[in-house]
Amino acid sequence: MLKVNGIDVFYGDLQVLWDVSFEVREKEILVLVGANGAGKSTTIRAISSLLTPKKGSIEFNGVRLDKTPAYRVIEHGIVHVPEGRRLFTQMSVEENLIMGTLYGEAKAKRFQTIERVYDLFPRLRERKKQLAGTLSGGEQQMLAVGRGLMSLPKLMMFDEPSLGLAPILVQEIFHMVRRVNQEGVTALLVEQNVRQTLAMCNRAYALENGRIVLEGTGQELMANEHVREAYLGI
């Protein structure tokens, strides 16, 4: 479904990714794990065309994306749920959801999709007139995911969805990702919480210092000695 082929990515003169290659298969949950600063968020920013690789290519369902403007990427069925949620805090929950439906089919199906999102996340229905900035951290993450679903994505990318949340909410966030996947949406998850993500994913890649160093199923990486020592403290 998604093929990232040997990309090098820079911030100005600073290179952050070196020859990164991986693929995401339809309807799976794929995880990129790694320490803070490993290049995980940079990778999905490149897929979203927020950054342009200096080398390599990015293809989605056979279409080159690495030369596509960021505002056109969503038209191909890719949604990026950003780190920190990036909600419109002075707008209501429902207004934030509608912001996910500003083009094509998503706009035409807005009212059907919003009911689907409310069925998935009943708390959003209860708070639909409430300002997004007044929600709890967990509710804001639900809203960020719901806004992404409003765009009718084929692939949803989650950037550190559990960041800054209380431990009691982290399980709820990962349950949310599984539910989205069960709805038929392919999930690409970037996350520092290695134990939780490897337990739930189909496949995973480990990024270290801007390079892919390991790949395999979640169970294979969980059993890998380097992963156990470096990320799980075992």
C-alpha positions in Angstrom: 0.0 0.0 0.0 2.7 2.4 1.0 6.4 2.1 -0.1 9.1 4.3 1.3 12.2 3.7 -0.8 15.6 4.8 0.4 14.7 8.4 1.6 17.2 10.9 3.0 15.6 13.8 4.8 17.1 17.0 6.1 16.2 20.0 8.2 18.2 22.6 6.5 21.7 21.3 6.4 21.1 18.8 9.2 20.4 15.2 7.9 17.9 13.3 10.0 17.1 10.2 7.9 19.6 8.0 6.0 18.3 5.6 3.3 15.1 4.8 5.1 13.0 2.1 3.4 9.9 0.2 4.6 6.4 -0.7 3.4 3.0 -0.7 4.9 0.5 -3.4 3.9 -3.2 -2.8 3.5 -5.3 -3.1 6.7 -2.4 -3.9 9.0 -1.1 -2.0 12.0 2.6 -1.1 11.4 4.7 0.5 14.1 7.9 2.5 13.9 9.6 2.3 17.3 12.7 4.1 18.5 14.0 6.5 21.1 13.2 10.2 21.1 15.1 11.8 18.2 15.5 8.6 16.2 13.6 10.1 13.2 10.2 8.6 13.6 8.2 11.8 13.4 10.4 13.0 10.6 9.5 9.9 8.6 5.8 10.5 8.7 6.2 14.2 8.1 8.0 13.2 4.9 5.1 10.8 4.0 2.7 13.8 4.6 4.9 15.9 2.3 5.5 18.4 5.1 9.2 17.5 4.4 10.6 16.7 1.0 13.3 13.9 0.8 16.5 14.9 -0.8 16.9 11.3 -2.1 14.5 8.3 -2.6 10.8 8.1 -3.2 7.5 7.6 -1.5 4.7 5.7 -3.2 1.1 5.2 -2.1 -1.0 2.7 -4.1 1.4 3.1 -7.0 1.3 7.0 -7.0 4.5 9.0 -6.2 3.8 11.3 -3.3 7.3 12.8 -2.6 6.7 15.6 -5.1 3.0 16.1 -4.1 2.1 19.3 -2.2 1.1 18.6 1.4 -2.4 19.9 1.0 -3.0 17.3 -1.8 -1.8 14.2 0.1 -5.2 13.9 1.9 -6.9 13.4 -1.5 -5.0 10.2 -1.9 -6.5 8.8 1.4 -3.6 9.5 3.9 -4.4 11.3 7.2 -1.8 12.4 9.7 -2.8 12.7 13.3 0.0 14.9 14.6 1.9 14.9 17.8 0.3 17.2 20.3 -3.1 16.8 18.6 -3.1 20.3 17.0 -6.8 20.9 17.5 -8.6 24.2 16.9 -9.0 24.9 20.6 -11.5 27.8 20.3 -13.8 25.8 18.1 -16.3 23.2 19.3 -15.8 19.5 19.1 -18.3 19.3 16.1 -16.6 22.2 14.3 -13.2 20.4 14.7 -14.8 17.3 13.2 -16.2 19.2 10.2 -12.7 20.6 9.5 -11.8 17.0 8.5 -14.3 17.1 5.6 -13.2 20.0 3.4 -12.9 18.2 0.1 -14.6 15.7 -2.3 -16.2 12.6 -1.0 -15.5 13.4 2.6 -17.5 16.6 2.3 -20.3 14.9 0.5 -20.6 12.2 3.2 -20.0 14.6 6.1 -23.2 13.9 8.0 -23.0 10.1 7.7 -19.4 10.0 8.7 -19.9 12.2 11.8 -22.5 9.8 13.1 -20.0 6.9 12.6 -17.4 8.9 14.6 -19.9 9.6 17.4 -20.8 5.9 17.5 -17.0 5.1 17.8 -16.4 7.8 20.4 -19.7 8.4 22.4 -17.9 11.0 24.6 -17.5 13.2 21.6 -21.2 13.1 21.0 -21.8 14.2 24.6 -19.4 17.1 24.2 -20.1 18.1 20.6 -20.9 21.7 21.5 -18.0 22.0 24.0 -14.8 24.0 23.0 -12.0 21.6 22.1 -9.5 23.4 24.3 -11.6 22.5 27.4 -11.5 18.7 26.9 -9.2 16.4 28.8 -6.1 15.1 27.2 -7.7 11.7 26.4 -10.8 13.4 24.9 -8.6 15.7 22.8 -6.8 12.7 21.4 -10.2 11.1 20.6 -11.1 14.3 18.8 -7.9 14.4 16.8 -8.5 10.8 15.7 -12.2 11.5 14.9 -11.2 14.5 12.8 -8.9 12.3 10.9 -11.6 9.7 10.3 -13.9 12.4 8.9 -11.6 12.5 5.9 -12.4 8.9 5.0 -8.7 7.8 5.1 -7.3 4.6 3.7 -4.1 5.1 5.8 -4.1 6.9 9.1 -0.7 7.8 10.6 -0.5 8.4 14.4 2.4 10.4 15.8 3.0 9.7 19.5 -0.7 9.4 20.4 0.0 8.5 24.0 2.5 11.4 24.6 1.7 13.4 27.7 -1.2 11.3 28.8 -1.7 9.7 32.2 -0.8 6.0 32.3 -4.5 5.1 32.9 -5.4 6.7 29.5 -2.6 5.1 27.5 -4.5 1.7 27.2 -7.5 3.6 26.0 -5.5 5.3 23.3 -4.1 2.0 22.0 -7.6 0.5 22.1 -8.7 3.4 20.0 -6.0 2.7 17.3 -7.2 -1.0 17.2 -10.8 0.1 16.8 -9.9 2.4 13.9 -8.0 -0.5 12.3 -11.0 -2.8 12.8 -13.0 -0.3 10.8 -10.8 -1.2 7.8 -8.3 1.7 8.1 -4.6 0.8 7.7 -2.6 2.2 10.7 1.0 3.5 10.8 1.9 4.2 14.4 4.9 6.2 15.6 5.4 5.6 19.3 8.0 5.6 22.1 5.9 3.2 24.2 7.6 0.1 22.7 6.1 -2.6 24.9 2.5 -1.6 24.2 2.9 -1.0 20.5 4.8 -4.2 19.8 2.1 -6.2 21.6 -0.6 -4.8 19.3 1.0 -4.4 15.9 1.2 -6.8 12.9 4.7 -5.7 12.0 7.3 -3.2 13.2 10.5 -1.4 12.2 13.1 0.0 14.7 14.7 3.3 13.9 17.9 4.4 15.5 19.8 7.6 14.6 17.8 8.0 11.5 18.3 4.5 10.1 16.2 1.3 10.0 18.1 -1.2 12.1 15.5 -4.0 12.6 12.2 -5.3 11.1 9.8 -8.1 11.8 6.6 -9.0 13.5 5.8 -7.4 16.8 6.5 -10.7 18.5 9.8 -11.1 16.7 11.0 -7.6 17.8 9.7 -8.2 21.3 11.9 -11.3 21.5 15.0 -9.6 20.0 17.8 -9.3 22.5 18.8 -5.7 21.3 15.2 -4.5 21.6 14.7 -6.1 25.0 17.9 -4.4 26.3 17.6 -1.0 24.6 13.8 -0.4 24.8 12.3 -2.8 27.3 14.9 -2.8 30.0 15.0 -6.5 30.2 
